[in-house]
Amino acid sequence: MDVTQEKLNVKLQEWKKMIRTLPFAFFLIHCALAQNGNNSKTWKTLDGAEPLVLARGGYSGLFPDSSLQAFQFVKATSLPNVTLFCDLQLTKDSRGICLTSLNLDNSTDISHAFPDGQKTYNVCLIAVQQISTVEDAKGVKLPLFWLNVQYASFYTEHNLEPALYVEKAIRVMGINYISSPEIGFLKTLNEKVNKAKTKLILRFLEKDTVEPTTKQTYGSILANLSNIKSFASGILVPKEYVWPVNTEMYLEPATTLVTDAHKQGLEVYASGFANDITMSYNYSYDPTAEYLHFIDNSQFSVDGVLTDFPSTASESIACLAHSQNATRPAKGPLIISHNGASGIYPGSTDLAYEQAIDDGADIIDCSVQMSKDGVAFCLDSADLPYLHSGLKRDPANSNKGRFMTLSAFLEIAQTKAVTGILINIQNAAYLASKKGLSITDVVANALINATFDKQHTQKVLIQSDDSQVLSKFKHNPNYQKVLLINETISAAPKPTVDEIRKYADAVTVEKTSIIKFSNSFASAFTSVVDDMHAANISVYAFPFRNEFVSLVFDLLSDPMVELATYFAHEVDGVITDFPATANVYLNDPKIRAANELS
């Protein structure tokens, strides 16, 4: 990690200050409290208990692997029974440290402290540069402790005894789980551990990798689960063993591994979870959707997940699981689409709008453009976000759908009986002066022809950054006039708010107008929402997207945390490329109960 330890220490303290005013940081804990006393839900794990969250090196998705900050952050943001996952490394004098890689240069700044300390060793026929460390990071007080011994043979070859170290650690510290990819190492411990207190877990590597004891591939070992049961309580497998992903990054059907292993009495833990990596397009860049595939489907649940972001796994278990059939209350924040479900289909197409409706959008939107012959149609910017990052949106859908005229958009809104529509009008003055086209008249007539001007069942939001455009619709009280504020603001003084109130009922502001950010960290809330609400002006925030590159570090690469943050600050609606994500959040009864506790 390029960020220095000193900066991370400072940011941890800043984050602790922020979470005193940000209930989102603990909404998953509130979920656990909200369901306390109502633990009737059952899981399809081996023992019926909820899956474990295994924190790989602490909160290694944000802080350096196995650092004190990573351990502390796990305690602050994860379920009470979170399990600390420690990758054991041994120093030359047989001291144990927690660090994922043998190559200390991968996750520490040791190369700066000891620039001449590099040595080269051979690990499983692969040349690796290792730097010795003197740091001991095992004094962690979390409820459960998992010790993973990845390189037992390597240490044995270099006259160290990992088995003896582990036996001593079990006696002194009380280790709950010990895993290793080496069958021989686990068999050595099998008769020396109290299986009621310490479980042995066989860790699987890639299927074509050869296990050092049996000289068989891990793929072939998997075919004999009953043999594994003779020396281990469970298995830890890459998540693709459970839900395969093809080369095009789409999910294949789930394997029967979990159910087969459970029949043999083996627990199954899945590894490889992180919020800030490329995942299957089926998840729409929502990491909670991935967890729910593994823990909350009709066939099985893994017994635990190994993750760099334990808070996201925790919220998936405590808040989101077992809530598929929940319904949203009538009152609450609005979910407003951004060019339909433009995170799934090309924006402003019929398929994007239909998907947005299916995904729970209350309001579907049309950014009106005009053709040369005066036909109004829906189209916003054709530029896709984050192309520079290498992240693609669902390529299978990239050329699907057809663009819609305004009249066709209004028809689909009526046919599907959505809660309402948002008509976004831009460049009205330019079109009138340069092209001789009155976009406001065209929109007004289209709404009249579709009878939106008279009915009260569906909301009509007219949005523009031009106050004169909004003023032209003030004669119809059925329309909510929304001022679009494109620039970032940090406050809304009363004279300004009073002026806005003359022609608008609501404002749409950028997310950065509600929370200030500095160096990719949140620094403070602004007063914008309170200032607007004091004048009875609704506040809609935009843009919300699932891709982790759109989220600052405080939001933990988790779009659910971002939504929780803004809803906690009482925005009246969110404008999003992914309505389904917002719908999952607002639908969840445990989250609603948690918000009442917070």
LONUGU-44637 format. One record per residue (C-alpha): residue in one letter; z, y, x. Coordinates in steps of 0.05 Angstrom, whole numbers. Each point is the difference from the previous one (the first is absolute). Example, Ala and Ser with C-alpha at 12.3 -4.5 7.8 and 13.67 -1.06 7.14 Angstrom:
SITE type      w      v      u
SITE    A    156    -90    246
SITE    S    -13     69     27
END
This chain:
SITE type      w      v      u
SITE    M      0      0      0
SITE    D    -21     68     29
SITE    V     56     40    -32
SITE    T     57      9     48
SITE    Q     69    -28    -14
SITE    E     30     70      0
SITE    K    -48     24    -54
SITE    L     15    -62    -42
SITE    N     74     13      6
SITE    V    -10     71    -25
SITE    K    -45    -23    -57
SITE    L     50    -53    -21
SITE    Q     53     54     -7
SITE    E    -49     45    -38
SITE    W    -16    -58    -46
SITE    K     73    -12    -14
SITE    K      6     73    -20
SITE    M    -60     -7    -46
SITE    I     24    -63    -35
SITE    R     61     37    -25
SITE    T    -48     36    -47
SITE    L    -53    -53     -6
SITE    P     20    -54    -49
SITE    F    -64    -38     16
SITE    A     31    -25     64
SITE    F     48    -43    -39
SITE    F    -37    -13    -64
SITE    L     -6    -74     18
SITE    I     76     -3      9
SITE    H      7     33    -68
SITE    C    -46    -54    -27
SITE    A     48    -52     26
SITE    L     58     36    -32
SITE    A    -38      8    -65
SITE    Q    -10    -75     -6
SITE    N     70    -16     23
SITE    G     33    -43    -52
SITE    N    -68    -20    -27
SITE    N    -22    -51     51
SITE    S    -32    -46    -50
SITE    K    -68      2     33
SITE    T    -20    -63     37
SITE    W    -44     -5     61
SITE    K    -48    -55     20
SITE    T     33     -6     68
SITE    L     28    -66     24
SITE    D     71     15    -24
SITE    G    -17     49    -56
SITE    A     30     59     37
SITE    E    -37     64     14
SITE    P    -44     -1     63
SITE    L     30     26     65
SITE    V    -25     61     36
SITE    L     -6    -13     74
SITE    A     -1     65     40
SITE    R    -41    -13     62
SITE    G     34     37     56
SITE    G     35     44    -51
SITE    Y    -43     53    -33
SITE    S    -54     -9     52
SITE    G    -53     32    -44
SITE    L     30     68     14
SITE    F     45     -7     61
SITE    P     -7    -37     66
SITE    D      7    -75     -8
SITE    S     73    -22      4
SITE    S     27     69     15
SITE    L     67     25    -27
SITE    Q    -37     48    -45
SITE    A    -41    -57    -29
SITE    F     62    -40    -16
SITE    Q     36     60    -32
SITE    F    -59     17    -43
SITE    V     -4    -71    -28
SITE    K     72      7    -24
SITE    A    -16     66    -34
SITE    T    -64    -20    -36
SITE    S      1    -75    -15
SITE    L     34    -49    -46
SITE    P     73    -17     16
SITE    N    -18    -71     22
SITE    V    -55     21     48
SITE    T     -8    -47     59
SITE    L     -9     27     70
SITE    F    -55    -38     36
SITE    C     11      0     76
SITE    D    -53    -26     48
SITE    L     42    -27     57
SITE    Q    -19     17     71
SITE    L     42    -20     61
SITE    T     12     41     62
SITE    K      3    -30     69
SITE    D     76     -5     -6
SITE    S     -6    -35    -68
SITE    R     20     59    -42
SITE    G    -33      1    -68
SITE    I    -37     60    -29
SITE    C    -39     10    -64
SITE    L    -72     19     13
SITE    T    -64    -28    -31
SITE    S    -44     -4     61
SITE    L     10    -31     68
SITE    N    -38     59     25
SITE    L     52     55     -4
SITE    D    -55     52     11
SITE    N    -25    -14    -70
SITE    S     61     29    -36
SITE    T     43     38     50
SITE    D     -8     55     51
SITE    I     24    -44     57
SITE    S    -64     13     40
SITE    H     22     72      7
SITE    A     71    -19     21
SITE    F    -23    -55     49
SITE    P    -72     14     18
SITE    D      0    -51     57
SITE    G     35    -55    -38
SITE    Q    -60    -38    -27
SITE    K     -9    -74     11
SITE    T    -51    -49    -26
SITE    Y     18    -67    -31
SITE    N    -38    -55    -36
SITE    V     20    -12    -72
SITE    C    -37    -57    -36
SITE    L    -59     10     49
SITE    I     -5     75    -15
SITE    A     14     50     55
SITE    V     53     49    -23
SITE    Q     32     59     37
SITE    Q     75      1    -11
SITE    I     51     53     17
SITE    S     74    -21      2
SITE    T     48     39    -43
SITE    V     75     11      6
SITE    E     11     21    -72
SITE    D     42    -43    -45
SITE    A    -15     12    -74
SITE    K     36    -56    -35
SITE    G     61     35    -27
SITE    V    -29     12    -70
SITE    K     43     -5    -63
SITE    L    -47    -20    -56
SITE    P     17    -53    -51
SITE    L    -46    -54     27
SITE    F    -27    -12     69
SITE    W    -63    -38     19
SITE    L    -14    -18     72
SITE    N    -72    -17     18
SITE    V    -11    -36     66
SITE    Q    -74      8     12
SITE    Y     -5    -19     73
SITE    A     50    -55     13
SITE    S    -45    -39     48
SITE    F    -17     62     40
SITE    Y     73     15     13
SITE    T     15    -72     16
SITE    E    -56      1     52
SITE    H     34     60     32
SITE    N     67    -34      5
SITE    L     32     31    -61
SITE    E     31    -40    -56
SITE    P    -16     29    -68
SITE    A     32    -59    -36
SITE    L     67     11     34
SITE    Y     -5     75    -15
SITE    V    -13    -14    -74
SITE    E     57    -51     -4
SITE    K     47     52     28
SITE    A    -27     54    -46
SITE    I     12    -45    -61
SITE    R     73    -10     21
SITE    V     14     72     17
SITE    M    -42     40    -50
SITE    G    -16    -46    -58
SITE    I    -76     -5     -4
SITE    N    -26    -14    -70
SITE    Y    -72    -20     19
SITE    I    -33    -25     63
SITE    S    -75     -6      4
SITE    S    -49    -21     53
SITE    P    -73    -21      4
SITE    E     22    -57     46
SITE    I     20    -65    -35
SITE    G     34    -27     62
SITE    F     46     60      4
SITE    L     20     -7    -73
SITE    K     13    -75      8
SITE    T     45     16     59
SITE    L     42     44    -46
SITE    N     -4    -45    -61
SITE    E     62    -41     15
SITE    K     39     59     29
SITE    V      1     49    -58
SITE    N     40      0    -64
SITE    K    -57     -3    -50
SITE    A     44     29    -55
SITE    K      6     64     41
SITE    T    -63      2     42
SITE    K    -69    -19    -23
SITE    L    -55    -21     48
SITE    I    -70     25    -16
SITE    L    -66    -22     30
SITE    R    -44     61     13
SITE    F    -74    -13     -7
SITE    L    -52     36     43
SITE    E    -74      2    -15
SITE    K    -27    -65    -28
SITE    D    -43    -16     61
SITE    T     56     15     50
SITE    V     30    -61     34
SITE    E     75    -12     -9
SITE    P     28    -13     71
SITE    T     44    -60    -16
SITE    T    -46    -44    -42
SITE    K    -66     27     28
SITE    Q    -25      4    -71
SITE    T    -27     62    -34
SITE    Y     45     35    -49
SITE    G    -53    -13    -53
SITE    S      7    -75      9
SITE    I     76      4      3
SITE    L     -1     33    -68
SITE    A    -29    -63    -30
SITE    N     66    -37     11
SITE    L     53     42    -34
SITE    S     48    -58     -8
SITE    N      4     -8     76
SITE    I     18     74      7
SITE    K     57    -11    -49
SITE    S     31    -50     48
SITE    F     18     56     49
SITE    A     -7     66    -37
SITE    S     22     33    -65
SITE    G    -63     40     -8
SITE    I    -63     30     29
SITE    L    -22     70     19
SITE    V    -75      8     -8
SITE    P    -51     57      6
SITE    K    -12     27    -69
SITE    E    -72    -24      1
SITE    Y     27    -72     -4
SITE    V     22     18    -71
SITE    W    -53     49    -23
SITE    P    -63     -7     43
SITE    V    -43     62     10
SITE    N    -74     -9     15
SITE    T    -41     37     52
SITE    E    -19     53    -51
SITE    M     74     14    -11
SITE    Y      5    -28    -70
SITE    L     52    -50    -23
SITE    E    -17    -73     -7
SITE    P     39    -44    -49
SITE    A     71    -13     21
SITE    T     14    -65     37
SITE    T     50    -52    -25
SITE    L     42      7     63
SITE    V     61     31    -33
SITE    T      4    -49    -58
SITE    D    -14    -59     47
SITE    A     54     23     48
SITE    H     50     11    -56
SITE    K    -12    -71    -24
SITE    Q     22    -23     69
SITE    G     62     44     -2
SITE    L    -28     50     50
SITE    E      8     75     -5
SITE    V    -62     41     13
SITE    Y      1     69     33
SITE    A    -63     41      9
SITE    S    -12     47     58
SITE    G    -49     56     17
SITE    F     19     53    -51
SITE    A     -7     74     17
SITE    N    -19     61    -40
SITE    D    -43     33     53
SITE    I    -51    -55     13
SITE    T    -65    -18    -34
SITE    M     13    -47    -58
SITE    S    -43    -35    -52
SITE    Y    -40     47    -44
SITE    N     31    -37    -59
SITE    Y     65     38     13
SITE    S    -33     69     -4
SITE    Y     42     22     61
SITE    D     64    -10    -40
SITE    P     48    -42     44
SITE    T     44    -15    -60
SITE    A    -59    -34    -34
SITE    E     -5    -46     61
SITE    Y     74    -19     -2
SITE    L     -4    -14    -75
SITE    H    -56    -50     13
SITE    F     48    -39     44
SITE    I     65      6    -39
SITE    D    -19     10    -73
SITE    N    -57    -43    -24
SITE    S     -1    -55    -52
SITE    Q     -3    -57     51
SITE    F     48     13     57
SITE    S     41     49     41
SITE    V     10     -2     74
SITE    D     73     -2     22
SITE    G     -6     62     42
SITE    V    -47     50     33
SITE    L     -1     23     72
SITE    T    -18     74      1
SITE    D     -2     63     42
SITE    F     17     40    -63
SITE    P     60    -33    -33
SITE    S      9     56    -51
SITE    T    -66    -16    -32
SITE    A     15    -74     -4
SITE    S     68     18    -29
SITE    E    -28     45    -54
SITE    S    -51    -54    -19
SITE    I     57    -50    -10
SITE    A     53     45    -31
SITE    C    -43     47    -41
SITE    L    -70    -25    -13
SITE    A      3    -76     -7
SITE    H      3    -31    -70
SITE    S    -23     64    -34
SITE    Q    -72    -16    -17
SITE    N     10      4    -75
SITE    A     40     64     -1
SITE    T    -26     61    -38
SITE    R      8     73     15
SITE    P     41     46    -44
SITE    A    -39     51    -41
SITE    K     30     58     38
SITE    G     -4     10     74
SITE    P    -46     24     56
SITE    L    -75     -5    -11
SITE    I    -46    -44     41
SITE    I    -64     40      9
SITE    S    -60    -33     31
SITE    H    -38     32     57
SITE    N    -73    -12    -16
SITE    G     23    -62    -37
SITE    A     29    -56     42
SITE    S    -40     25     59
SITE    G     40    -43     48
SITE    I    -32    -61    -32
SITE    Y    -69     22    -22
SITE    P    -44     59     19
SITE    G     30     62    -30
SITE    S    -24     29    -66
SITE    T    -37    -63    -20
SITE    D      7    -38    -65
SITE    L     34    -57     37
SITE    A     50     47     34
SITE    Y     20     29    -68
SITE    E      5    -68    -33
SITE    Q     42    -25     57
SITE    A     45     61     -4
SITE    I     12    -13    -73
SITE    D     14    -74     12
SITE    D     47     19     57
SITE    G     43     43    -45
SITE    A    -26     71     11
SITE    D     25     47    -55
SITE    I    -53     53     15
SITE    I    -70    -13     26
SITE    D    -34     58     34
SITE    C    -70     28      5
SITE    S    -19     52     52
SITE    V    -59     32    -35
SITE    Q    -64     15     37
SITE    M    -64     28    -28
SITE    S    -71    -24     10
SITE    K    -57     49      6
SITE    D    -19    -10    -73
SITE    G     71     14    -24
SITE    V     26    -71    -10
SITE    A     74     -8     15
SITE    F     22    -62     39
SITE    C     62    -25     36
SITE    L     -1      2     76
SITE    D     48     22     53
SITE    S     -8     -4     75
SITE    A    -40    -60     22
SITE    D     39     -4     65
SITE    L     47    -59      7
SITE    P     67     13     34
SITE    Y     22    -30     66
SITE    L    -67    -25     24
SITE    H     19     23     70
SITE    S     59    -48     -1
SITE    G    -43    -61    -10
SITE    L     31    -14    -68
SITE    K    -50    -18    -53
SITE    R      9     -2    -75
SITE    D    -22    -63    -35
SITE    P    -71    -10     29
SITE    A    -19    -49    -55
SITE    N      5     58    -49
SITE    S    -31     54     43
SITE    N    -66      3    -38
SITE    K     23    -19    -70
SITE    G      3     42    -62
SITE    R    -41     58    -27
SITE    F     17     73     -4
SITE    M     15     29    -68
SITE    T    -20     61    -39
SITE    L     57     40    -29
SITE    S    -17    -24    -70
SITE    A      2    -73     23
SITE    F     67     13     34
SITE    L     28     29    -65
SITE    E    -27    -60    -38
SITE    I     34    -50     45
SITE    A     65     39     -6
SITE    Q     -3     -4    -75
SITE    T    -22    -73     -2
SITE    K     55    -22     47
SITE    A     52     45    -34
SITE    V     30     26     64
SITE    T     59     48     -5
SITE    G    -44     57     22
SITE    I    -54     31     44
SITE    L     -2     51     55
SITE    I    -62     43      7
SITE    N     -4     33     68
SITE    I    -45     62      3
SITE    Q    -19     29     67
SITE    N    -51     51     23
SITE    A     -9     31    -69
SITE    A    -12     70     27
SITE    Y    -52    -25     50
SITE    L    -38    -41    -52
SITE    A     -1     59    -48
SITE    S    -22     52     50
SITE    K    -47    -41     44
SITE    K    -26    -54    -46
SITE    G      6     31    -69
SITE    L     42    -58    -24
SITE    S     64      8    -41
SITE    I     41    -62     17
SITE    T     58     24    -43
SITE    D    -45      4    -62
SITE    V    -29    -68     14
SITE    V     69    -31      6
SITE    A     27     36    -61
SITE    N    -60    -23    -42
SITE    A      6    -72     25
SITE    L     74     -2    -20
SITE    I    -17     28    -68
SITE    N    -56    -50    -11
SITE    A     48    -56     17
SITE    T     53     31    -46
SITE    F     50      7     56
SITE    D     12     71    -22
SITE    K     31    -21    -66
SITE    Q     35    -66     12
SITE    H     72     -6     23
SITE    T      4    -73     21
SITE    Q    -31      9     69
SITE    K     20     53     50
SITE    V    -52     46     29
SITE    L     14     32     67
SITE    I    -47     55     24
SITE    Q      8     10     75
SITE    S    -30     54     44
SITE    D     17     42     60
SITE    D    -29     60    -37
SITE    S     47     36    -49
SITE    Q    -59     29    -37
SITE    V    -25    -70    -17
SITE    L     68    -19    -27
SITE    S      3     64    -41
SITE    K    -63    -20    -36
SITE    F     36    -60    -29
SITE    K     64     36    -20
SITE    H    -23      4    -73
SITE    N     12    -75     -9
SITE    P     74    -18      2
SITE    N    -18    -74      2
SITE    Y    -25      8     71
SITE    Q     48      2     59
SITE    K    -25     49     51
SITE    V     12    -22     72
SITE    L     -6     46     60
SITE    L    -24    -36     62
SITE    I     33     29     62
SITE    N    -40    -26     59
SITE    E     40     32     57
SITE    T     69    -22     22
SITE    I     56     43    -27
SITE    S     75     -4     15
SITE    A     27     40    -59
SITE    A    -21     32    -65
SITE    P     32     69     -8
SITE    K     17     21    -71
SITE    P    -54     54     -5
SITE    T    -53    -50     21
SITE    V     26    -52    -49
SITE    D      2     51    -56
SITE    E    -73     16     14
SITE    I    -20    -73      0
SITE    R     36    -10    -66
SITE    K    -48     49    -33
SITE    Y    -59    -48      5
SITE    A     27    -68     22
SITE    D     50    -52    -27
SITE    A      0    -41     63
SITE    V    -19      1     74
SITE    T    -30    -52     45
SITE    V     25      7     72
SITE    E     -9    -38     64
SITE    K     56    -47     20
SITE    T     14     43     60
SITE    S     19     57    -47
SITE    I     59    -42    -24
SITE    I     24    -31     65
SITE    K     -9     34     67
SITE    F    -21    -43     58
SITE    S      6     10     75
SITE    N    -29    -46     53
SITE    S    -13    -53    -52
SITE    F     72      1    -25
SITE    A     27     31    -64
SITE    S     42     61     14
SITE    A     21     29    -67
SITE    F    -14      7    -74
SITE    T    -30     65    -23
SITE    S     22     37    -63
SITE    V    -69     -4    -32
SITE    V     18    -52    -53
SITE    D     65     36    -20
SITE    D    -35     68      0
SITE    M    -54    -25    -47
SITE    H     46    -39    -45
SITE    A     44     62     -9
SITE    A    -60     31    -35
SITE    N    -16    -63    -39
SITE    I    -61    -14     42
SITE    S    -15    -74     14
SITE    V    -16    -22     71
SITE    Y    -51    -53     19
SITE    A     -5    -22     73
SITE    F    -61    -25     38
SITE    P    -30    -39     34
SITE    F     35    -68      0
SITE    R    -32    -56     39
SITE    N     24    -68     23
SITE    E    -29     -1     70
SITE    F     56      3     50
SITE    V    -36     53     41
SITE    S     12     49    -58
SITE    L     76     -9      5
SITE    V     47     35     48
SITE    F     50    -42     39
SITE    D     58     15    -47
SITE    L    -38    -35    -56
SITE    L      1    -64     40
SITE    S    -75    -14    -10
SITE    D     19    -18    -72
SITE    P    -35     33    -59
SITE    M     57    -20    -46
SITE    V     49     40     42
SITE    E    -46     60     -5
SITE    L     -3     -6    -75
SITE    A     75     -8     -4
SITE    T      8     63     42
SITE    Y    -42     44    -44
SITE    F     25    -29    -66
SITE    A     71     11     25
SITE    H    -19     73      9
SITE    E    -21      1    -73
SITE    V    -75     12      4
SITE    D    -31     -6    -69
SITE    G    -58    -42     24
SITE    V    -37    -28     60
SITE    I    -75      1     12
SITE    T    -18    -64     35
SITE    D    -58    -42     25
SITE    F     41    -62    -17
SITE    P     29      6    -70
SITE    A     23    -73      2
SITE    T     51     15     54
SITE    A     31     57    -39
SITE    N     -1    -42    -63
SITE    V     38    -57     34
SITE    Y     53     49     23
SITE    L      8     35    -67
SITE    N     -3    -65    -40
SITE    D     56    -33     37
SITE    P     64     -2    -41
SITE    K     44    -11     61
SITE    I    -27     63     32
SITE    R     13     39    -64
SITE    A     71    -26     -1
SITE    A      7     16     74
SITE    N    -23     72    -12
SITE    E     54      7    -53
SITE    L     51    -22     52
SITE    S    -25     47     54
END
